[in-house]
Amino acid sequence: MGKIKELRKHVNTELSQMQDPDDMLNAAGHLYGVSAAAQLMISLKSFVSNHLKRRISYVLRSTIMMIKV
């Protein structure tokens, strides 16, 4: 079983054991927010990483051009 499936199984088990429907709803909302925050951080990391790679590449090319002159 993959990691995501294992996580879903565990989360569903924990949520289904909650007696109070309000607690279950709050827990599900919290998990949704945590998931959204994690996705945002991954997207930002990827964006920053790609931006830095392009910037470093530009600086290196510019430096090499200056050395050649």
mmCIF file as gemmi writes it, N, C-alpha and C atoms, coordinates in Angstrom:
data_model
loop_
_atom_site.group_PDB
_atom_site.id
_atom_site.type_symbol
_atom_site.label_atom_id
_atom_site.label_alt_id
_atom_site.label_comp_id
_atom_site.label_asym_id
_atom_site.label_entity_id
_atom_site.label_seq_id
_atom_site.pdbx_PDB_ins_code
_atom_site.Cartn_x
_atom_site.Cartn_y
_atom_site.Cartn_z
_atom_site.occupancy
_atom_site.B_iso_or_equiv
_atom_site.pdbx_formal_charge
_atom_site.auth_seq_id
_atom_site.auth_asym_id
_atom_site.pdbx_PDB_model_num
ATOM 1 N N . MET Axp A 1 ? 0.859 -1.186 0 1 0 ? 1 A 1
ATOM 2 C CA . MET Axp A 1 ? 0 0 0 1 0 ? 1 A 1
ATOM 3 C C . MET Axp A 1 ? 0.896 1.238 0 1 0 ? 1 A 1
ATOM 4 N N . GLY Axp A 2 ? 0.542 2.204 -0.839 1 0 ? 2 A 1
ATOM 5 C CA . GLY Axp A 2 ? 1.34 3.423 -0.929 1 0 ? 2 A 1
ATOM 6 C C . GLY Axp A 2 ? 1.194 4.29 0.307 1 0 ? 2 A 1
ATOM 7 N N . LYS Axp A 3 ? 2.108 5.222 0.44 1 0 ? 3 A 1
ATOM 8 C CA . LYS Axp A 3 ? 2.109 6.104 1.613 1 0 ? 3 A 1
ATOM 9 C C . LYS Axp A 3 ? 0.836 6.937 1.709 1 0 ? 3 A 1
ATOM 10 N N . ILE Axp A 4 ? 0.351 7.428 0.577 1 0 ? 4 A 1
ATOM 11 C CA . ILE Axp A 4 ? -0.864 8.249 0.583 1 0 ? 4 A 1
ATOM 12 C C . ILE Axp A 4 ? -2.059 7.417 1.03 1 0 ? 4 A 1
ATOM 13 N N . LYS Axp A 5 ? -2.154 6.19 0.506 1 0 ? 5 A 1
ATOM 14 C CA . LYS Axp A 5 ? -3.271 5.318 0.89 1 0 ? 5 A 1
ATOM 15 C C . LYS Axp A 5 ? -3.212 4.983 2.381 1 0 ? 5 A 1
ATOM 16 N N . GLU Axp A 6 ? -2 4.739 2.88 1 0 ? 6 A 1
ATOM 17 C CA . GLU Axp A 6 ? -1.852 4.453 4.306 1 0 ? 6 A 1
ATOM 18 C C . GLU Axp A 6 ? -2.276 5.655 5.151 1 0 ? 6 A 1
ATOM 19 N N . LEU Axp A 7 ? -1.875 6.836 4.728 1 0 ? 7 A 1
ATOM 20 C CA . LEU Axp A 7 ? -2.235 8.052 5.445 1 0 ? 7 A 1
ATOM 21 C C . LEU Axp A 7 ? -3.749 8.265 5.427 1 0 ? 7 A 1
ATOM 22 N N . ARG Axp A 8 ? -4.363 8.103 4.257 1 0 ? 8 A 1
ATOM 23 C CA . ARG Axp A 8 ? -5.817 8.258 4.153 1 0 ? 8 A 1
ATOM 24 C C . ARG Axp A 8 ? -6.541 7.27 5.053 1 0 ? 8 A 1
ATOM 25 N N . LYS Axp A 9 ? -6.066 6.02 5.062 1 0 ? 9 A 1
ATOM 26 C CA . LYS Axp A 9 ? -6.684 4.986 5.898 1 0 ? 9 A 1
ATOM 27 C C . LYS Axp A 9 ? -6.59 5.374 7.371 1 0 ? 9 A 1
ATOM 28 N N . HIS Axp A 10 ? -5.417 5.834 7.782 1 0 ? 10 A 1
ATOM 29 C CA . HIS Axp A 10 ? -5.221 6.231 9.177 1 0 ? 10 A 1
ATOM 30 C C . HIS Axp A 10 ? -6.107 7.429 9.545 1 0 ? 10 A 1
ATOM 31 N N . VAL Axp A 11 ? -6.134 8.418 8.691 1 0 ? 11 A 1
ATOM 32 C CA . VAL Axp A 11 ? -6.942 9.618 8.957 1 0 ? 11 A 1
ATOM 33 C C . VAL Axp A 11 ? -8.422 9.253 9.018 1 0 ? 11 A 1
ATOM 34 N N . ASN Axp A 12 ? -8.883 8.452 8.068 1 0 ? 12 A 1
ATOM 35 C CA . ASN Axp A 12 ? -10.293 8.045 8.089 1 0 ? 12 A 1
ATOM 36 C C . ASN Axp A 12 ? -10.635 7.258 9.343 1 0 ? 12 A 1
ATOM 37 N N . THR Axp A 13 ? -9.725 6.411 9.783 1 0 ? 13 A 1
ATOM 38 C CA . THR Axp A 13 ? -9.949 5.648 11.016 1 0 ? 13 A 1
ATOM 39 C C . THR Axp A 13 ? -10.074 6.583 12.205 1 0 ? 13 A 1
ATOM 40 N N . GLU Axp A 14 ? -9.149 7.534 12.291 1 0 ? 14 A 1
ATOM 41 C CA . GLU Axp A 14 ? -9.183 8.477 13.418 1 0 ? 14 A 1
ATOM 42 C C . GLU Axp A 14 ? -10.449 9.333 13.39 1 0 ? 14 A 1
ATOM 43 N N . LEU Axp A 15 ? -10.807 9.82 12.227 1 0 ? 15 A 1
ATOM 44 C CA . LEU Axp A 15 ? -12.005 10.657 12.119 1 0 ? 15 A 1
ATOM 45 C C . LEU Axp A 15 ? -13.279 9.871 12.444 1 0 ? 15 A 1
ATOM 46 N N . SER Axp A 16 ? -13.336 8.629 11.99 1 0 ? 16 A 1
ATOM 47 C CA . SER Axp A 16 ? -14.548 7.836 12.221 1 0 ? 16 A 1
ATOM 48 C C . SER Axp A 16 ? -14.716 7.453 13.689 1 0 ? 16 A 1
ATOM 49 N N . GLN Axp A 17 ? -13.629 7.492 14.465 1 0 ? 17 A 1
ATOM 50 C CA . GLN Axp A 17 ? -13.707 7.151 15.889 1 0 ? 17 A 1
ATOM 51 C C . GLN Axp A 17 ? -14.176 8.322 16.74 1 0 ? 17 A 1
ATOM 52 N N . MET Axp A 18 ? -14.261 9.498 16.156 1 0 ? 18 A 1
ATOM 53 C CA . MET Axp A 18 ? -14.707 10.663 16.919 1 0 ? 18 A 1
ATOM 54 C C . MET Axp A 18 ? -16.214 10.57 17.168 1 0 ? 18 A 1
ATOM 55 N N . GLN Axp A 19 ? -16.622 10.829 18.397 1 0 ? 19 A 1
ATOM 56 C CA . GLN Axp A 19 ? -18.029 10.715 18.772 1 0 ? 19 A 1
ATOM 57 C C . GLN Axp A 19 ? -18.83 11.964 18.417 1 0 ? 19 A 1
ATOM 58 N N . ASP Axp A 20 ? -18.205 13.117 18.585 1 0 ? 20 A 1
ATOM 59 C CA . ASP Axp A 20 ? -18.906 14.391 18.359 1 0 ? 20 A 1
ATOM 60 C C . ASP Axp A 20 ? -18.777 14.812 16.892 1 0 ? 20 A 1
ATOM 61 N N . PRO Axp A 21 ? -19.885 14.968 16.192 1 0 ? 21 A 1
ATOM 62 C CA . PRO Axp A 21 ? -19.818 15.385 14.773 1 0 ? 21 A 1
ATOM 63 C C . PRO Axp A 21 ? -19.132 16.737 14.572 1 0 ? 21 A 1
ATOM 64 N N . ASP Axp A 22 ? -19.285 17.642 15.545 1 0 ? 22 A 1
ATOM 65 C CA . ASP Axp A 22 ? -18.609 18.942 15.43 1 0 ? 22 A 1
ATOM 66 C C . ASP Axp A 22 ? -17.097 18.785 15.505 1 0 ? 22 A 1
ATOM 67 N N . ASP Axp A 23 ? -16.628 17.895 16.387 1 0 ? 23 A 1
ATOM 68 C CA . ASP Axp A 23 ? -15.192 17.638 16.479 1 0 ? 23 A 1
ATOM 69 C C . ASP Axp A 23 ? -14.666 17.042 15.173 1 0 ? 23 A 1
ATOM 70 N N . MET Axp A 24 ? -15.447 16.124 14.598 1 0 ? 24 A 1
ATOM 71 C CA . MET Axp A 24 ? -15.047 15.503 13.334 1 0 ? 24 A 1
ATOM 72 C C . MET Axp A 24 ? -14.971 16.554 12.229 1 0 ? 24 A 1
ATOM 73 N N . LEU Axp A 25 ? -15.944 17.44 12.175 1 0 ? 25 A 1
ATOM 74 C CA . LEU Axp A 25 ? -15.955 18.497 11.171 1 0 ? 25 A 1
ATOM 75 C C . LEU Axp A 25 ? -14.777 19.446 11.356 1 0 ? 25 A 1
ATOM 76 N N . ASN Axp A 26 ? -14.513 19.819 12.611 1 0 ? 26 A 1
ATOM 77 C CA . ASN Axp A 26 ? -13.374 20.7 12.891 1 0 ? 26 A 1
ATOM 78 C C . ASN Axp A 26 ? -12.05 20.031 12.532 1 0 ? 26 A 1
ATOM 79 N N . ALA Axp A 27 ? -11.92 18.75 12.843 1 0 ? 27 A 1
ATOM 80 C CA . ALA Axp A 27 ? -10.688 18.026 12.516 1 0 ? 27 A 1
ATOM 81 C C . ALA Axp A 27 ? -10.495 17.943 11.009 1 0 ? 27 A 1
ATOM 82 N N . ALA Axp A 28 ? -11.567 17.653 10.285 1 0 ? 28 A 1
ATOM 83 C CA . ALA Axp A 28 ? -11.478 17.565 8.821 1 0 ? 28 A 1
ATOM 84 C C . ALA Axp A 28 ? -11.111 18.928 8.223 1 0 ? 28 A 1
ATOM 85 N N . GLY Axp A 29 ? -11.709 20 8.755 1 0 ? 29 A 1
ATOM 86 C CA . GLY Axp A 29 ? -11.366 21.35 8.289 1 0 ? 29 A 1
ATOM 87 C C . GLY Axp A 29 ? -9.916 21.688 8.561 1 0 ? 29 A 1
ATOM 88 N N . HIS Axp A 30 ? -9.438 21.295 9.731 1 0 ? 30 A 1
ATOM 89 C CA . HIS Axp A 30 ? -8.031 21.54 10.096 1 0 ? 30 A 1
ATOM 90 C C . HIS Axp A 30 ? -7.109 20.796 9.132 1 0 ? 30 A 1
ATOM 91 N N . LEU Axp A 31 ? -7.416 19.525 8.876 1 0 ? 31 A 1
ATOM 92 C CA . LEU Axp A 31 ? -6.578 18.73 7.977 1 0 ? 31 A 1
ATOM 93 C C . LEU Axp A 31 ? -6.578 19.309 6.563 1 0 ? 31 A 1
ATOM 94 N N . TYR Axp A 32 ? -7.729 19.824 6.126 1 0 ? 32 A 1
ATOM 95 C CA . TYR Axp A 32 ? -7.803 20.46 4.818 1 0 ? 32 A 1
ATOM 96 C C . TYR Axp A 32 ? -6.882 21.684 4.769 1 0 ? 32 A 1
ATOM 97 N N . GLY Axp A 33 ? -6.911 22.487 5.838 1 0 ? 33 A 1
ATOM 98 C CA . GLY Axp A 33 ? -6.05 23.67 5.901 1 0 ? 33 A 1
ATOM 99 C C . GLY Axp A 33 ? -4.578 23.317 5.917 1 0 ? 33 A 1
ATOM 100 N N . VAL Axp A 34 ? -4.23 22.281 6.663 1 0 ? 34 A 1
ATOM 101 C CA . VAL Axp A 34 ? -2.828 21.833 6.718 1 0 ? 34 A 1
ATOM 102 C C . VAL Axp A 34 ? -2.382 21.362 5.341 1 0 ? 34 A 1
ATOM 103 N N . SER Axp A 35 ? -3.254 20.62 4.671 1 0 ? 35 A 1
ATOM 104 C CA . SER Axp A 35 ? -2.937 20.135 3.328 1 0 ? 35 A 1
ATOM 105 C C . SER Axp A 35 ? -2.739 21.301 2.353 1 0 ? 35 A 1
ATOM 106 N N . ALA Axp A 36 ? -3.614 22.292 2.419 1 0 ? 36 A 1
ATOM 107 C CA . ALA Axp A 36 ? -3.499 23.457 1.537 1 0 ? 36 A 1
ATOM 108 C C . ALA Axp A 36 ? -2.21 24.229 1.808 1 0 ? 36 A 1
ATOM 109 N N . ALA Axp A 37 ? -1.851 24.371 3.073 1 0 ? 37 A 1
ATOM 110 C CA . ALA Axp A 37 ? -0.613 25.077 3.426 1 0 ? 37 A 1
ATOM 111 C C . ALA Axp A 37 ? 0.607 24.319 2.917 1 0 ? 37 A 1
ATOM 112 N N . ALA Axp A 38 ? 0.576 22.991 3.034 1 0 ? 38 A 1
ATOM 113 C CA . ALA Axp A 38 ? 1.698 22.184 2.543 1 0 ? 38 A 1
ATOM 114 C C . ALA Axp A 38 ? 1.842 22.319 1.03 1 0 ? 38 A 1
ATOM 115 N N . GLN Axp A 39 ? 0.715 22.295 0.315 1 0 ? 39 A 1
ATOM 116 C CA . GLN Axp A 39 ? 0.762 22.455 -1.134 1 0 ? 39 A 1
ATOM 117 C C . GLN Axp A 39 ? 1.305 23.826 -1.522 1 0 ? 39 A 1
ATOM 118 N N . LEU Axp A 40 ? 0.92 24.851 -0.786 1 0 ? 40 A 1
ATOM 119 C CA . LEU Axp A 40 ? 1.418 26.199 -1.059 1 0 ? 40 A 1
ATOM 120 C C . LEU Axp A 40 ? 2.924 26.271 -0.842 1 0 ? 40 A 1
ATOM 121 N N . MET Axp A 41 ? 3.4 25.682 0.251 1 0 ? 41 A 1
ATOM 122 C CA . MET Axp A 41 ? 4.84 25.706 0.528 1 0 ? 41 A 1
ATOM 123 C C . MET Axp A 41 ? 5.623 24.966 -0.549 1 0 ? 41 A 1
ATOM 124 N N . ILE Axp A 42 ? 5.088 23.832 -1.013 1 0 ? 42 A 1
ATOM 125 C CA . ILE Axp A 42 ? 5.764 23.084 -2.076 1 0 ? 42 A 1
ATOM 126 C C . ILE Axp A 42 ? 5.798 23.9 -3.366 1 0 ? 42 A 1
ATOM 127 N N . SER Axp A 43 ? 4.69 24.553 -3.684 1 0 ? 43 A 1
ATOM 128 C CA . SER Axp A 43 ? 4.643 25.392 -4.888 1 0 ? 43 A 1
ATOM 129 C C . SER Axp A 43 ? 5.629 26.546 -4.804 1 0 ? 43 A 1
ATOM 130 N N . LEU Axp A 44 ? 5.684 27.186 -3.647 1 0 ? 44 A 1
ATOM 131 C CA . LEU Axp A 44 ? 6.617 28.302 -3.473 1 0 ? 44 A 1
ATOM 132 C C . LEU Axp A 44 ? 8.058 27.828 -3.545 1 0 ? 44 A 1
ATOM 133 N N . LYS Axp A 45 ? 8.339 26.683 -2.951 1 0 ? 45 A 1
ATOM 134 C CA . LYS Axp A 45 ? 9.706 26.137 -2.996 1 0 ? 45 A 1
ATOM 135 C C . LYS Axp A 45 ? 10.106 25.875 -4.442 1 0 ? 45 A 1
ATOM 136 N N . SER Axp A 46 ? 9.2 25.286 -5.208 1 0 ? 46 A 1
ATOM 137 C CA . SER Axp A 46 ? 9.482 24.997 -6.613 1 0 ? 46 A 1
ATOM 138 C C . SER Axp A 46 ? 9.686 26.292 -7.399 1 0 ? 46 A 1
ATOM 139 N N . PHE Axp A 47 ? 8.827 27.287 -7.164 1 0 ? 47 A 1
ATOM 140 C CA . PHE Axp A 47 ? 8.941 28.566 -7.864 1 0 ? 47 A 1
ATOM 141 C C . PHE Axp A 47 ? 10.268 29.245 -7.547 1 0 ? 47 A 1
ATOM 142 N N . VAL Axp A 48 ? 10.603 29.31 -6.26 1 0 ? 48 A 1
ATOM 143 C CA . VAL Axp A 48 ? 11.85 29.967 -5.847 1 0 ? 48 A 1
ATOM 144 C C . VAL Axp A 48 ? 13.046 29.213 -6.4 1 0 ? 48 A 1
ATOM 145 N N . SER Axp A 49 ? 13.003 27.898 -6.338 1 0 ? 49 A 1
ATOM 146 C CA . SER Axp A 49 ? 14.103 27.091 -6.852 1 0 ? 49 A 1
ATOM 147 C C . SER Axp A 49 ? 14.315 27.343 -8.338 1 0 ? 49 A 1
ATOM 148 N N . ASN Axp A 50 ? 13.236 27.32 -9.114 1 0 ? 50 A 1
ATOM 149 C CA . ASN Axp A 50 ? 13.355 27.559 -10.554 1 0 ? 50 A 1
ATOM 150 C C . ASN Axp A 50 ? 13.818 28.979 -10.843 1 0 ? 50 A 1
ATOM 151 N N . HIS Axp A 51 ? 13.306 29.943 -10.089 1 0 ? 51 A 1
ATOM 152 C CA . HIS Axp A 51 ? 13.713 31.34 -10.28 1 0 ? 51 A 1
ATOM 153 C C . HIS Axp A 51 ? 15.203 31.496 -9.985 1 0 ? 51 A 1
ATOM 154 N N . LEU Axp A 52 ? 15.67 30.895 -8.891 1 0 ? 52 A 1
ATOM 155 C CA . LEU Axp A 52 ? 17.089 31.008 -8.543 1 0 ? 52 A 1
ATOM 156 C C . LEU Axp A 52 ? 17.971 30.329 -9.585 1 0 ? 52 A 1
ATOM 157 N N . LYS Axp A 53 ? 17.54 29.199 -10.108 1 0 ? 53 A 1
ATOM 158 C CA . LYS Axp A 53 ? 18.32 28.516 -11.138 1 0 ? 53 A 1
ATOM 159 C C . LYS Axp A 53 ? 18.472 29.397 -12.367 1 0 ? 53 A 1
ATOM 160 N N . ARG Axp A 54 ? 17.354 30.031 -12.786 1 0 ? 54 A 1
ATOM 161 C CA . ARG Axp A 54 ? 17.428 30.92 -13.954 1 0 ? 54 A 1
ATOM 162 C C . ARG Axp A 54 ? 18.331 32.111 -13.67 1 0 ? 54 A 1
ATOM 163 N N . ARG Axp A 55 ? 18.226 32.666 -12.464 1 0 ? 55 A 1
ATOM 164 C CA . ARG Axp A 55 ? 19.024 33.84 -12.103 1 0 ? 55 A 1
ATOM 165 C C . ARG Axp A 55 ? 20.514 33.489 -12.047 1 0 ? 55 A 1
ATOM 166 N N . ILE Axp A 56 ? 20.829 32.364 -11.442 1 0 ? 56 A 1
ATOM 167 C CA . ILE Axp A 56 ? 22.229 31.935 -11.357 1 0 ? 56 A 1
ATOM 168 C C . ILE Axp A 56 ? 22.776 31.672 -12.752 1 0 ? 56 A 1
ATOM 169 N N . SER Axp A 57 ? 21.961 31.03 -13.584 1 0 ? 57 A 1
ATOM 170 C CA . SER Axp A 57 ? 22.384 30.767 -14.959 1 0 ? 57 A 1
ATOM 171 C C . SER Axp A 57 ? 22.675 32.072 -15.699 1 0 ? 57 A 1
ATOM 172 N N . TYR Axp A 58 ? 21.814 33.075 -15.519 1 0 ? 58 A 1
ATOM 173 C CA . TYR Axp A 58 ? 22.007 34.377 -16.16 1 0 ? 58 A 1
ATOM 174 C C . TYR Axp A 58 ? 23.296 35.034 -15.669 1 0 ? 58 A 1
ATOM 175 N N . VAL Axp A 59 ? 23.517 34.989 -14.368 1 0 ? 59 A 1
ATOM 176 C CA . VAL Axp A 59 ? 24.726 35.609 -13.798 1 0 ? 59 A 1
ATOM 177 C C . VAL Axp A 59 ? 25.974 34.901 -14.311 1 0 ? 59 A 1
ATOM 178 N N . LEU Axp A 60 ? 25.935 33.584 -14.375 1 0 ? 60 A 1
ATOM 179 C CA . LEU Axp A 60 ? 27.102 32.845 -14.873 1 0 ? 60 A 1
ATOM 180 C C . LEU Axp A 60 ? 27.362 33.166 -16.343 1 0 ? 60 A 1
ATOM 181 N N . ARG Axp A 61 ? 26.294 33.204 -17.148 1 0 ? 61 A 1
ATOM 182 C CA . ARG Axp A 61 ? 26.48 33.542 -18.559 1 0 ? 61 A 1
ATOM 183 C C . ARG Axp A 61 ? 27.055 34.95 -18.706 1 0 ? 61 A 1
ATOM 184 N N . SER Axp A 62 ? 26.544 35.877 -17.915 1 0 ? 62 A 1
ATOM 185 C CA . SER Axp A 62 ? 27.038 37.257 -17.986 1 0 ? 62 A 1
ATOM 186 C C . SER Axp A 62 ? 28.498 37.331 -17.578 1 0 ? 62 A 1
ATOM 187 N N . THR Axp A 63 ? 28.86 36.59 -16.553 1 0 ? 63 A 1
ATOM 188 C CA . THR Axp A 63 ? 30.25 36.582 -16.081 1 0 ? 63 A 1
ATOM 189 C C . THR Axp A 63 ? 31.173 35.995 -17.131 1 0 ? 63 A 1
ATOM 190 N N . ILE Axp A 64 ? 30.721 34.922 -17.753 1 0 ? 64 A 1
ATOM 191 C CA . ILE Axp A 64 ? 31.545 34.288 -18.813 1 0 ? 64 A 1
ATOM 192 C C . ILE Axp A 64 ? 31.697 35.242 -19.98 1 0 ? 64 A 1
ATOM 193 N N . MET Axp A 65 ? 30.641 35.955 -20.347 1 0 ? 65 A 1
ATOM 194 C CA . MET Axp A 65 ? 30.732 36.92 -21.441 1 0 ? 65 A 1
ATOM 195 C C . MET Axp A 65 ? 31.715 38.033 -21.099 1 0 ? 65 A 1
ATOM 196 N N . MET Axp A 66 ? 31.721 38.453 -19.845 1 0 ? 66 A 1
ATOM 197 C CA . MET Axp A 66 ? 32.65 39.519 -19.439 1 0 ? 66 A 1
ATOM 198 C C . MET Axp A 66 ? 34.083 39.027 -19.487 1 0 ? 66 A 1
ATOM 199 N N . ILE Axp A 67 ? 34.289 37.786 -19.122 1 0 ? 67 A 1
ATOM 200 C CA . ILE Axp A 67 ? 35.648 37.235 -19.12 1 0 ? 67 A 1
ATOM 201 C C . ILE Axp A 67 ? 36.165 37.106 -20.551 1 0 ? 67 A 1
ATOM 202 N N . LYS Axp A 68 ? 35.298 36.744 -21.478 1 0 ? 68 A 1
ATOM 203 C CA . LYS Axp A 68 ? 35.689 36.555 -22.88 1 0 ? 68 A 1
ATOM 204 C C . LYS Axp A 68 ? 36.093 37.871 -23.544 1 0 ? 68 A 1
ATOM 205 N N . VAL Axp A 69 ? 35.546 38.97 -23.069 1 0 ? 69 A 1
ATOM 206 C CA . VAL Axp A 69 ? 35.784 40.273 -23.708 1 0 ? 69 A 1
ATOM 207 C C . VAL Axp A 69 ? 37.125 40.795 -23.374 1 0 ? 69 A 1
